[in-house]
Amino acid sequence: MRAVGYRRPLPVSDPESLVDAEVPVPTPGPHDLLVRVEAVSVNPADVKSRSGSDPKGFRILGYDAAGVVTAVGDAVTRFAVGDEVWYAGQIDRPGSNAQFQLVNENIVGPKPATLDFADAAALPLTTITAWEMLFDHFGLTAQSTGTLLMVGAAGGVGSMVVQLARARTGLTIIGTARRGESRQWATEMGAHHVVDRHDLMASVHALVPDGVDYIISPFSKGNIETYAALIRPLGHIAATDEPEGLDLLPLKAKSVTWHWELMFTRPMLLPADSYQHDLLTETARLVDAGRLRTTATTRLSPLNAATLRDAHARVESSGAIGKVVVSTA
């Protein structure tokens, strides 16, 4: 089968940073689906792996995917050949940048019927990340109130945090964005207020002088003192980044809870856990009911090394709104 991967970490401008290859079609294990990949999206996790980790040979990248089940393992119970599915994969198995991919049925959901493969592929990883922070770490429900600050509300994760919080909680949502188009996007996603991240303290305090109850942070370096000033006592913060040497001591006086979020934890360490299957199934229902929308903003094709280098370069720019998706055709 055709696949795209890398053999050593290189800048995306190097033609060898992502290369085309022919590899054997994998055979499903007991709980595996063999999926014919129809579309993928590119995340910062893809960029981080390609540019900074040793593949120890040839590694197929790619996490988000939407496609069609073509074979199943002998213990599979949730899906059958011909089913259209979506998922975010895991970091310790070959990725979605290929014609076919093996994926554990426990982290796969039925693709929303109202989305094509490209629009569907934009959502799984960011949805899982957002869902786990809001409803697992923070424990939010439909009855939850208070104020949520989403830093970087126009990005992939931010777009889903805003949508899910608006659809499934009673929170007031403050998003941060810098450019006019980013502010408009965050508002379209459902943010009640959008402020400038570079004037965070004054902008947020102007809206909520007593502070916010929840913060989601993809940019934690240099912001802990600000978060400590903005968060209410006994508040919660969830972070998706991992700055080296991060000092959280300024949060102690308010007994703030700090949550680390890595959506790959369950697939890696709890392979029998069906939490991600369940949340992707519910997300598909919300999409088909018109309560959530795709975050795909840039659509590229075909699925080959040249196109994926282009996609990685766009994600690396850090100014992307929504998600970059790549279709097989």
C-alpha positions as CSV (number, residue, x, y, z in Angstrom):
1,M,0.0,0.0,0.0
2,R,1.0,3.6,-0.4
3,A,2.2,5.4,2.7
4,V,3.8,8.7,3.8
5,G,6.3,8.9,6.5
6,Y,9.8,10.1,7.6
7,R,13.2,8.5,8.3
8,R,14.8,11.4,10.3
9,P,13.6,14.7,11.8
10,L,14.1,17.5,9.3
11,P,12.6,20.9,8.6
12,V,9.5,20.8,6.5
13,S,11.2,22.7,3.7
14,D,13.4,19.7,3.1
15,P,11.9,17.3,0.5
16,E,13.1,14.4,2.7
17,S,11.1,15.6,5.7
18,L,8.1,13.5,4.5
19,V,8.5,10.9,1.8
20,D,6.3,8.5,-0.2
21,A,6.8,4.7,0.3
22,E,5.3,1.3,-0.4
23,V,4.7,-0.8,2.6
24,P,2.8,-4.1,3.3
25,V,-0.9,-3.9,4.1
26,P,-1.2,-4.7,7.8
27,T,-3.2,-7.6,9.2
28,P,-5.8,-6.9,11.9
29,G,-5.3,-8.2,15.5
30,P,-8.3,-9.4,17.5
31,H,-9.8,-5.9,18.3
32,D,-8.5,-4.1,15.2
33,L,-10.3,-2.6,12.3
34,L,-8.5,-2.3,9.0
35,V,-9.6,1.1,7.6
36,R,-9.3,2.4,4.1
37,V,-8.3,6.0,4.8
38,E,-10.3,8.6,2.8
39,A,-9.1,11.7,4.6
40,V,-6.8,12.9,7.4
41,S,-6.1,16.2,9.2
42,V,-2.8,17.5,10.4
43,N,-2.3,18.5,14.0
44,P,0.5,20.1,16.0
45,A,1.2,16.6,17.3
46,D,2.1,15.5,13.7
47,V,4.5,18.4,13.3
48,K,6.1,17.8,16.7
49,S,6.7,14.2,15.9
50,R,8.1,14.8,12.4
51,S,10.4,17.6,13.4
52,G,11.6,16.4,16.8
53,S,11.5,12.6,17.3
54,D,13.7,9.9,15.9
55,P,11.5,7.4,13.9
56,K,14.1,4.6,14.3
57,G,13.6,3.6,10.7
58,F,10.5,4.6,8.7
59,R,7.5,5.9,10.6
60,I,4.1,6.6,9.1
61,L,2.6,9.7,10.7
62,G,-1.0,10.8,11.1
63,Y,-3.6,10.7,13.8
64,D,-6.9,12.1,12.7
65,A,-8.7,10.0,10.0
66,A,-12.0,9.2,8.4
67,G,-12.5,6.1,6.3
68,V,-14.2,2.8,5.6
69,V,-13.8,-0.5,7.4
70,T,-12.4,-3.1,5.0
71,A,-11.6,-6.0,7.5
72,V,-12.1,-6.7,11.2
73,G,-10.3,-8.8,13.8
74,D,-12.0,-11.9,15.2
75,A,-12.9,-10.2,18.5
76,V,-14.4,-7.0,17.0
77,T,-18.0,-6.4,18.1
78,R,-18.7,-2.7,17.4
79,F,-18.1,-2.4,13.6
80,A,-18.5,-4.4,10.4
81,V,-16.9,-4.2,6.9
82,G,-18.4,-1.3,5.0
83,D,-18.9,1.0,8.1
84,E,-17.8,4.6,7.7
85,V,-15.7,5.6,10.8
86,W,-13.6,8.3,12.3
87,Y,-10.9,8.3,15.0
88,A,-7.7,10.0,16.2
89,G,-5.5,6.9,16.5
90,Q,-2.5,6.6,18.9
91,I,1.1,7.5,19.0
92,D,2.5,4.0,19.4
93,R,1.2,2.5,16.2
94,P,1.6,3.4,12.5
95,G,-0.4,6.4,11.6
96,S,-3.2,7.4,9.2
97,N,-1.0,8.8,6.4
98,A,-1.5,5.7,4.3
99,Q,-4.0,3.8,2.2
100,F,-4.9,1.5,5.1
101,Q,-4.5,1.7,8.8
102,L,-5.1,-0.6,11.8
103,V,-6.9,0.9,14.7
104,N,-8.4,-0.5,17.9
105,E,-12.2,-0.5,17.8
106,N,-12.3,1.0,21.3
107,I,-11.1,4.4,20.1
108,V,-13.2,4.5,16.9
109,G,-16.7,6.0,16.4
110,P,-19.2,6.0,13.5
111,K,-18.6,8.9,11.2
112,P,-21.3,11.6,11.2
113,A,-23.7,10.8,8.3
114,T,-24.0,14.6,7.5
115,L,-20.3,15.1,6.9
116,D,-18.1,14.0,4.0
117,F,-14.8,12.3,4.9
118,A,-12.7,15.5,4.7
119,D,-15.0,17.5,7.0
120,A,-15.2,14.5,9.4
121,A,-11.4,14.0,9.5
122,A,-11.0,17.5,11.0
123,L,-12.6,16.7,14.3
124,P,-11.6,13.5,16.2
125,L,-8.3,14.5,17.9
126,T,-9.4,18.0,18.8
127,T,-12.8,16.8,19.9
128,I,-11.4,14.1,22.2
129,T,-8.9,16.6,23.7
130,A,-11.6,19.2,24.3
131,W,-14.1,16.6,25.6
132,E,-11.6,15.1,28.1
133,M,-10.8,18.5,29.5
134,L,-14.3,19.7,29.8
135,F,-16.2,16.6,30.9
136,D,-13.6,14.3,32.3
137,H,-11.0,16.6,34.0
138,F,-13.4,19.5,34.9
139,G,-16.4,17.3,35.4
140,L,-18.8,19.7,33.6
141,T,-22.4,18.9,32.9
142,A,-25.4,20.5,31.3
143,Q,-26.1,22.2,34.7
144,S,-22.6,23.7,35.0
145,T,-22.4,27.5,35.2
146,G,-19.5,29.9,35.6
147,T,-16.9,31.3,33.2
148,L,-14.5,29.5,31.0
149,L,-11.4,31.1,29.4
150,M,-10.3,29.4,26.2
151,V,-6.8,30.7,25.2
152,G,-6.4,30.3,21.5
153,A,-10.1,29.9,20.7
154,A,-9.7,29.9,16.9
155,G,-7.3,26.9,16.8
156,G,-8.3,23.3,16.3
157,V,-8.7,22.4,20.0
158,G,-10.0,25.9,20.9
159,S,-12.7,25.6,18.2
160,M,-14.0,22.4,19.7
161,V,-13.8,23.5,23.3
162,V,-15.9,26.5,22.5
163,Q,-18.5,24.5,20.5
164,L,-18.8,21.7,23.1
165,A,-18.9,24.1,26.1
166,R,-21.7,26.1,24.3
167,A,-23.6,22.9,23.3
168,R,-23.3,20.9,26.5
169,T,-22.9,23.3,29.5
170,G,-24.3,26.6,30.8
171,L,-20.9,28.3,31.0
172,T,-20.1,31.8,29.8
173,I,-17.2,31.3,27.3
174,I,-14.4,33.9,26.8
175,G,-12.1,33.1,23.9
176,T,-8.8,34.8,23.0
177,A,-7.8,35.7,19.5
178,R,-5.6,38.3,18.0
179,R,-6.6,38.8,14.3
180,G,-10.0,40.0,13.1
181,E,-10.6,36.8,11.2
182,S,-9.7,34.7,14.3
183,R,-12.0,36.8,16.4
184,Q,-14.9,36.3,13.9
185,W,-14.2,32.5,13.8
186,A,-14.2,32.2,17.6
187,T,-17.5,34.0,17.7
188,E,-19.0,31.8,15.1
189,M,-17.9,28.7,17.1
190,G,-20.0,30.0,20.0
191,A,-17.8,32.2,22.2
192,H,-19.8,34.8,24.2
193,H,-16.8,37.2,24.3
194,V,-13.5,37.3,22.4
195,V,-10.5,39.2,23.8
196,D,-6.9,39.9,22.8
197,R,-4.6,37.3,24.3
198,H,-1.8,39.8,24.4
199,D,-3.8,42.0,26.8
200,L,-5.3,39.1,28.7
201,M,-5.3,40.5,32.2
202,A,-7.1,43.7,31.5
203,S,-9.4,42.3,28.8
204,V,-10.7,39.4,31.0
205,H,-11.0,41.5,34.2
206,A,-13.0,44.0,32.3
207,L,-15.6,41.3,31.6
208,V,-15.3,39.3,34.9
209,P,-13.7,41.4,37.7
210,D,-13.9,38.5,40.1
211,G,-12.1,36.1,37.7
212,V,-12.9,32.9,35.8
213,D,-13.7,29.5,37.0
214,Y,-11.9,27.5,34.3
215,I,-9.0,28.1,32.0
216,I,-7.8,25.9,29.1
217,S,-4.2,26.6,28.1
218,P,-2.3,25.6,25.0
219,F,0.3,28.3,25.7
220,S,1.3,28.0,29.3
221,K,4.9,29.3,29.2
222,G,5.1,32.7,30.8
223,N,1.4,32.8,31.6
224,I,1.2,31.1,35.0
225,E,1.3,34.4,37.0
226,T,-1.4,35.8,34.7
227,Y,-3.5,32.7,35.2
228,A,-3.0,32.9,39.0
229,A,-4.4,36.5,38.9
230,L,-7.4,35.6,36.6
231,I,-8.6,32.3,38.1
232,R,-11.0,32.3,41.0
233,P,-10.2,30.4,44.2
234,L,-10.6,26.6,43.8
235,G,-10.6,27.0,40.0
236,H,-9.4,24.5,37.4
237,I,-6.9,24.8,34.6
238,A,-6.2,22.2,31.9
239,A,-3.1,22.4,29.7
240,T,-2.3,20.7,26.4
241,D,1.4,21.9,26.2
242,E,4.4,20.8,28.3
243,P,6.8,23.7,28.8
244,E,10.1,22.5,30.4
245,G,10.5,23.7,34.0
246,L,7.0,25.1,34.3
247,D,6.5,26.6,37.8
248,L,3.0,26.2,39.1
249,L,3.6,27.5,42.6
250,P,1.8,30.8,42.0
251,L,-1.5,28.8,41.8
252,K,-1.2,27.3,45.2
253,A,-2.6,30.3,47.2
254,K,-5.9,29.8,45.5
255,S,-5.8,26.0,45.7
256,V,-6.1,25.8,41.9
257,T,-6.3,22.3,40.3
258,W,-3.9,21.9,37.3
259,H,-4.9,19.1,34.8
260,W,-2.6,17.7,32.2
261,E,-4.4,16.6,29.0
262,L,-2.9,14.1,26.6
263,M,-5.6,12.4,24.5
264,F,-3.2,9.5,23.7
265,T,-3.2,8.3,27.4
266,R,-6.2,6.1,27.1
267,P,-5.2,4.4,23.8
268,M,-1.6,3.8,25.1
269,L,-2.3,2.8,28.7
270,L,-5.9,1.7,28.9
271,P,-6.5,-0.1,25.6
272,A,-9.7,-1.8,26.8
273,D,-11.3,1.6,27.7
274,S,-14.2,2.6,25.4
275,Y,-14.4,6.2,26.6
276,Q,-13.2,7.6,23.3
277,H,-15.5,5.3,21.3
278,D,-18.4,6.6,23.4
279,L,-17.6,10.3,23.1
280,L,-17.0,10.0,19.3
281,T,-20.4,8.3,19.0
282,E,-22.0,11.1,20.9
283,T,-20.1,13.7,18.9
284,A,-21.4,12.2,15.7
285,R,-24.9,12.4,17.0
286,L,-24.4,16.1,18.0
287,V,-23.0,16.9,14.5
288,D,-25.9,15.1,12.8
289,A,-28.3,17.1,15.0
290,G,-26.7,20.3,13.9
291,R,-25.3,21.2,17.3
292,L,-21.6,20.9,16.3
293,R,-19.9,21.8,13.0
294,T,-16.7,20.8,11.2
295,T,-13.7,23.0,11.9
296,A,-12.1,22.2,8.5
297,T,-11.0,25.4,6.8
298,T,-8.2,24.3,4.4
299,R,-8.8,21.3,2.2
300,L,-5.9,19.7,0.2
301,S,-5.4,16.6,-1.9
302,P,-4.1,14.1,-2.8
303,L,-2.7,12.2,0.2
304,N,1.0,12.1,-0.7
305,A,4.2,13.5,0.7
306,A,4.2,16.7,-1.2
307,T,0.7,17.6,-0.1
308,L,1.4,16.6,3.5
309,R,4.6,18.8,3.5
310,D,2.3,21.7,2.5
311,A,-0.1,20.8,5.2
312,H,2.6,20.6,7.9
313,A,4.0,24.0,6.8
314,R,0.6,25.6,7.2
315,V,0.1,24.1,10.7
316,E,3.7,25.1,11.7
317,S,2.8,28.8,10.8
318,S,0.8,28.9,14.1
319,G,-1.6,31.3,12.5
320,A,-4.0,28.7,11.1
321,I,-7.7,29.0,11.9
322,G,-9.5,25.7,12.3
323,K,-8.0,22.6,10.7
324,V,-6.1,21.6,7.6
325,V,-7.4,18.4,6.0
326,V,-6.0,16.2,3.3
327,S,-8.2,13.9,1.2
328,T,-7.1,10.9,-0.8
329,A,-8.9,12.3,-3.9
